[in-house]
Amino acid sequence: MRNFLFLVIGVVHIVAGQDDDPCVCVDVWKCENGYITDPSVTARPKEHAGEGLIDSRIQTCEGIQICCPLSPGGGNGNNGGGNNNNNGGGNNNNGDGNNGNGDGNNGNGDGNNGVQLPAVAGLRGCGVRRLPPRGYPGQNAHRISGGSNSNTEDTFYGEAPWMARIVINNEFACGGSLVNPGVVLTGAHCIKGHSPNEISVEMGEWDTTREIETLPVQRRIAVKILTHPEFNDKNLQNDVALVFLAKSFDASEVVDTICMAESFNTIDVGSCVTIGWGKQDLGSKYPLQPILRKVAMPLMERDTCQSRLRLTRLGQHFKLLPGFTCGGGISEGDTCKGDGGGPLYCFMKDEPNRFAIVGITAWGIECGKGNPTVFASVPDYMPWISQTLNAEERFTRTGR
């Protein structure tokens, strides 16, 4: 549930080839006979923050660059991790046959002819918990990123009413969170390089392959997008963005805002969940999930996360930069390509029927292999988020 992105030197990015084999974005003249000819591509400073090695959730070559394999074997020694299909990402979700309009992937639908609306916990304001309708049978687990025995499962219709689908040029791009009726919080890597007139947002979607939702899916066009001014597309530091919409969404049982955690002390760190329509694993053979799925994602201490990530292809000199938080780290429950920008949210300590978002899905190493998932930390970026929302008051007047 992510994209993939690589910098080794200058403007060189590792992305994915047509079949998700790792390759590097280089100038045309540096790729001869199908392989990299520039030895400087393998250079890397001793301490690094994952540039060129992290699997983010959207990246392609730009300008006059092309995607050129690192070597005839597809690997790059200990810098590339030696795993030929771990760095996939190409053009994220646009080629997966499942766009935001639900007319592609046949998926794993549960055969329902219709779905009941969820019950709403008796609270006002943001992040109000939805409860399954009476008689709801639950779902078999497949994975947000996981196999048939994973700890992930389909959400019930309306379970996460703040979950947004960001659509770019009529193709599903990534997830987001409705933090105000007219504003969506997402990852900067999801919308970088795009103008507002290319972007729209859908709310109330659940099964993307069938029109079985009881309430119609709502769609709004973007009129303004703001990314963190210090966003780094090489290591995804400051991976935060806000999408401002032409019209607010109408609240319902299946469309609502989520609270934003200003501190990790206010949430139950063991109750966290992440959601998305992302792939089961890397590779073009894996389609996006048709039904919105969830996976338990308890938070992880930063030191533990950094130590775990150093055991991957990132190596012993990897440094987890400020502004990131981690979760998960189990083999059969993860995010993957297509989940970028989506929320990591948890119960609030003092209000067990209210959720708050604490993270924005950013990157990881492979999918479903037991490595931590890395999120942009919402509490760390609340000063920028609050300042930006206050400065754009015309979009937030109807907010709660």
Buried (B, 14 or more C-beta within 10 A) or exposed (E): BBBBBBBBBEBBBBBBBEEBBBBBBBBEEBBEEEBBEBEEBBEBEEEBBBBBBBBBBBBBBEEEBBBBBBEEEBBBEEBBBBBBBBBBBBBBBBEBEBBBBBEBBEBBBBEEEEBBBBBBBEEEEBBBBBBBBEEBEEBEBBBBBBBEEBBBBBBBBBBBBBBBBBBBEEBBBBBBBBBBBBBBBBBBBBBBEBEBEBBBBBBBBBBBBBEBBBBEBBBBBBBBBBBBEEBBBBBBBBBBBBBBBEEBBEBBBBBBBBBBBBEBEBBBBEBBBBBBBBBBBBBBEBBBBBBBBBBBBBBBEBEEBBBBBBEBBBBEEBBBBEBBBBBBBBBBBBBBBBBBBBBBBBBBBEBEBBBBBBBBBBBBBBBBBBBBBBBBBBBBBBEBBEEBBEEBEEBBEEBB
